[in-house]
Amino acid sequence: MTDKPIALVTGGAQGIGYACAEAIAENGAQIILADINGDGVKTAAAKLGGGAVAIECDMGDAAQVTAMFDRIEAEIGTVSILINGAGIAITNDFLETPLEEFTAVLNVNLVGTFVALQRAAKSMVAAGIQGSIVNMSSVNAQIAIPTIAAYCASKGGVMQLTKSSALALAPHGIRVNAVGPGSIDTAMMAGVNADPGAMDVVMSRTPLKRMGTPREIGDVVAFLASDKASYITGETIYVDGGRLGLNYTC
């Protein structure tokens, strides 16, 4: 057990998830990293240091998510900060997208977020903890790309889930917010980075004319998770270099 606030970061093996964990750790929390990549999350926890704990978990499997919380509560304590960072995207032609593919994306991005959020909130309420939950949405909650329909649908769902759960949990002093990244320099953007033409398109719709970094997302997440954001709940903060301010897409 620990006297520190316990922060669980899903999708924590790399990229935005790891950056969130790094930023929150600097605020003095005990970090637990969860990821479907078992070896990767162990490496990430060792790199983070500070007694960070690694747990292998498929966020698309509700039973695994529930078991993860059971284990954390038995071995470490009650989570007071939850960062729902796990997410996947599968690119496909809309007319050729099989139901199984569509469902797989929703199961991780939306259903997994709901299961973790609800499970964490139940324990917070039972323990009288006024905790903070931050979900990972996307600019694609607001703007669509035809080849990632499931991803867009899932992130729009996360935005609305954030609002609904924030209203439900406000009487318990539990805050729920979301962050919506734009084009961030992660593995998901590797194909764009390698294609000058695709990068030109991304830059044409990004007023700041650069990609964001994972840590720029992590710092906003850490702020929302902290007492500095104590009067913010139900919001999605878009960290997108100004993209949503444009009235056109290229």
C-alpha positions as CSV (number, residue, x, y, z in Angstrom):
1,M,0.0,0.0,0.0
2,T,1.0,3.6,-0.5
3,D,0.2,7.0,1.0
4,K,0.6,8.7,-2.5
5,P,-2.4,9.3,-4.8
6,I,-2.7,6.3,-7.1
7,A,-2.9,7.1,-10.8
8,L,-3.8,4.4,-13.3
9,V,-2.8,5.2,-16.9
10,T,-4.1,2.8,-19.6
11,G,-2.3,2.6,-22.9
12,G,0.7,3.6,-20.9
13,A,3.4,1.6,-22.7
14,Q,4.3,4.4,-25.1
15,G,3.3,7.6,-26.8
16,I,0.7,9.8,-25.3
17,G,-0.1,7.4,-22.5
18,Y,3.5,7.2,-21.3
19,A,3.8,11.0,-21.5
20,C,0.7,11.4,-19.3
21,A,2.2,9.0,-16.7
22,E,5.5,11.0,-16.8
23,A,3.7,14.3,-16.2
24,I,1.5,13.0,-13.5
25,A,4.4,11.3,-11.7
26,E,6.0,14.7,-11.4
27,N,3.0,15.8,-9.4
28,G,3.9,13.1,-6.8
29,A,1.5,10.2,-7.7
30,Q,2.1,6.5,-7.5
31,I,1.9,5.4,-11.2
32,I,0.3,2.2,-12.5
33,L,0.8,1.6,-16.2
34,A,-1.6,-0.7,-18.1
35,D,-1.3,-1.8,-21.7
36,I,-2.0,-4.8,-23.9
37,N,1.7,-4.9,-24.7
38,G,3.0,-6.8,-21.7
39,D,6.7,-6.5,-22.5
40,G,6.3,-2.9,-23.6
41,V,4.5,-1.8,-20.4
42,K,7.1,-3.4,-18.2
43,T,9.9,-1.6,-20.1
44,A,7.9,1.7,-19.7
45,A,7.4,1.2,-16.0
46,A,11.1,0.5,-15.5
47,K,12.0,3.6,-17.5
48,L,9.6,5.8,-15.5
49,G,11.0,4.6,-12.2
50,G,9.7,5.8,-8.9
51,G,8.1,2.5,-8.1
52,A,5.8,2.5,-11.2
53,V,3.9,-0.7,-11.6
54,A,3.2,-2.4,-14.9
55,I,0.0,-4.5,-15.6
56,E,-0.8,-6.2,-18.9
57,C,-4.5,-5.6,-19.8
58,D,-6.6,-5.7,-22.9
59,M,-8.9,-2.7,-22.5
60,G,-11.3,-4.3,-25.1
61,D,-12.0,-7.1,-22.6
62,A,-14.3,-6.0,-19.8
63,A,-13.4,-9.0,-17.6
64,Q,-9.7,-8.1,-17.8
65,V,-10.4,-4.5,-16.9
66,T,-12.4,-5.5,-13.9
67,A,-9.8,-8.0,-12.8
68,M,-7.1,-5.3,-13.1
69,F,-8.9,-3.0,-10.7
70,D,-9.4,-5.9,-8.3
71,R,-5.7,-6.6,-8.3
72,I,-4.8,-2.9,-7.8
73,E,-7.1,-2.5,-4.9
74,A,-5.8,-5.7,-3.3
75,E,-2.1,-5.0,-3.7
76,I,-1.8,-1.2,-3.9
77,G,-5.0,0.7,-3.0
78,T,-7.8,2.6,-4.5
79,V,-7.2,4.5,-7.7
80,S,-7.9,8.3,-7.3
81,I,-6.7,9.3,-10.7
82,L,-7.7,7.4,-13.8
83,I,-6.3,8.3,-17.3
84,N,-8.2,6.4,-20.0
85,G,-5.5,6.6,-22.6
86,A,-5.8,3.2,-24.4
87,G,-7.0,3.5,-28.0
88,I,-6.8,1.9,-31.4
89,A,-7.6,3.0,-35.0
90,I,-8.1,0.8,-38.0
91,T,-8.1,2.4,-41.5
92,N,-10.4,1.0,-44.1
93,D,-12.8,1.9,-46.9
94,F,-16.2,2.6,-45.3
95,L,-18.1,0.3,-47.6
96,E,-15.6,-2.5,-47.0
97,T,-15.3,-2.2,-43.2
98,P,-16.5,-5.4,-41.5
99,L,-18.6,-5.3,-38.4
100,E,-15.9,-7.1,-36.4
101,E,-13.4,-4.4,-37.2
102,F,-15.9,-1.6,-36.3
103,T,-16.8,-3.4,-33.0
104,A,-13.1,-4.0,-32.1
105,V,-12.4,-0.3,-32.2
106,L,-15.4,0.6,-30.2
107,N,-14.7,-2.1,-27.6
108,V,-11.3,-0.6,-26.8
109,N,-11.9,3.1,-27.3
110,L,-15.5,3.5,-25.9
111,V,-16.6,0.4,-24.1
112,G,-13.3,-0.1,-22.4
113,T,-13.3,3.6,-21.4
114,F,-16.8,3.2,-19.9
115,V,-15.9,0.0,-18.0
116,A,-12.8,1.5,-16.5
117,L,-14.5,4.8,-15.7
118,Q,-17.4,3.1,-14.0
119,R,-15.3,0.7,-12.0
120,A,-12.9,3.4,-10.8
121,A,-15.8,5.6,-9.9
122,K,-17.5,2.9,-7.8
123,S,-14.4,2.5,-5.7
124,M,-13.9,6.2,-5.4
125,V,-17.5,6.7,-4.1
126,A,-17.2,3.7,-1.7
127,A,-13.9,5.1,-0.3
128,G,-15.1,8.7,-0.2
129,I,-12.4,9.8,-2.6
130,Q,-13.0,13.0,-4.7
131,G,-10.9,11.7,-7.6
132,S,-10.3,12.8,-11.1
133,I,-10.8,10.9,-14.4
134,V,-9.4,12.0,-17.7
135,N,-10.5,10.3,-20.9
136,M,-8.7,10.4,-24.3
137,S,-11.0,11.8,-27.0
138,S,-9.7,13.4,-30.3
139,V,-10.4,16.2,-32.7
140,N,-12.2,13.4,-34.6
141,A,-15.0,13.7,-32.0
142,Q,-15.8,16.9,-33.9
143,I,-14.5,16.4,-37.4
144,A,-14.6,13.2,-39.4
145,I,-12.3,11.2,-41.7
146,P,-14.1,8.7,-44.0
147,T,-11.5,5.9,-43.6
148,I,-11.7,5.8,-39.8
149,A,-15.4,5.8,-39.2
150,A,-15.2,3.6,-36.1
151,Y,-12.5,5.7,-34.6
152,C,-14.5,8.9,-35.2
153,A,-17.7,7.3,-33.7
154,S,-15.8,6.1,-30.7
155,K,-14.2,9.4,-29.9
156,G,-17.5,11.2,-30.3
157,G,-18.9,8.7,-27.8
158,V,-16.0,9.4,-25.4
159,M,-16.9,13.1,-25.6
160,Q,-20.5,12.5,-24.6
161,L,-19.6,9.8,-22.1
162,T,-17.4,12.4,-20.4
163,K,-20.2,14.8,-20.1
164,S,-22.7,12.3,-18.9
165,S,-20.4,10.7,-16.3
166,A,-19.3,14.2,-15.1
167,L,-22.9,15.0,-14.3
168,A,-23.5,11.7,-12.6
169,L,-20.4,11.9,-10.5
170,A,-20.4,15.6,-9.6
171,P,-22.4,15.0,-6.4
172,H,-19.6,12.8,-5.2
173,G,-16.9,15.4,-5.9
174,I,-15.5,13.3,-8.7
175,R,-14.4,15.2,-11.8
176,V,-14.5,13.8,-15.4
177,N,-12.9,15.5,-18.3
178,A,-11.3,14.6,-21.6
179,V,-8.5,15.7,-23.9
180,G,-8.8,15.8,-27.6
181,P,-5.4,15.6,-29.4
182,G,-4.9,16.8,-32.9
183,S,-2.0,15.6,-35.0
184,I,0.6,14.3,-32.4
185,D,4.0,12.8,-33.2
186,T,3.3,9.2,-32.2
187,A,3.5,5.8,-33.7
188,M,0.0,6.3,-35.0
189,M,1.3,9.1,-37.2
190,A,4.4,7.3,-38.4
191,G,2.9,6.8,-41.9
192,V,2.2,10.5,-42.2
193,N,5.7,11.4,-41.0
194,A,7.2,9.2,-43.8
195,D,5.0,10.8,-46.6
196,P,5.9,14.4,-47.5
197,G,2.6,14.8,-49.3
198,A,0.5,13.6,-46.4
199,M,2.5,15.8,-44.1
200,D,1.8,18.8,-46.3
201,V,-1.9,18.1,-45.9
202,V,-1.6,17.8,-42.1
203,M,0.3,21.1,-42.0
204,S,-2.3,22.8,-44.2
205,R,-5.0,22.2,-41.6
206,T,-2.8,23.0,-38.6
207,P,-2.4,26.7,-37.9
208,L,0.7,26.3,-35.7
209,K,2.3,24.5,-38.6
210,R,3.8,21.6,-36.6
211,M,2.8,18.4,-35.0
212,G,2.3,18.3,-31.3
213,T,4.3,16.2,-28.9
214,P,3.1,13.5,-26.6
215,R,4.3,15.5,-23.6
216,E,2.2,18.5,-24.7
217,I,-0.9,16.2,-24.3
218,G,0.5,14.8,-21.0
219,D,0.9,18.2,-19.5
220,V,-2.8,19.1,-20.2
221,V,-3.9,15.7,-18.8
222,A,-1.8,16.2,-15.7
223,F,-3.4,19.6,-15.2
224,L,-6.9,18.3,-15.5
225,A,-6.1,15.5,-13.1
226,S,-4.7,17.9,-10.5
227,D,-6.3,20.2,-8.0
228,K,-5.4,23.2,-10.2
229,A,-8.4,22.1,-12.3
230,S,-10.7,21.7,-9.3
231,Y,-13.6,23.6,-10.9
232,I,-13.5,21.9,-14.3
233,T,-15.6,18.9,-15.1
234,G,-17.5,17.6,-18.1
235,E,-15.1,19.4,-20.5
236,T,-13.1,18.2,-23.5
237,I,-10.0,20.3,-24.0
238,Y,-8.7,20.1,-27.6
239,V,-4.9,20.3,-28.0
240,D,-4.7,20.5,-31.7
241,G,-2.5,23.5,-32.8
242,G,-5.6,25.4,-33.7
243,R,-7.1,22.9,-36.1
244,L,-10.7,23.1,-34.9
245,G,-10.6,26.8,-35.4
246,L,-10.4,26.4,-39.2
247,N,-13.6,26.6,-41.3
248,Y,-12.2,24.3,-43.9
249,T,-10.4,21.0,-44.4
250,C,-7.9,20.0,-47.1
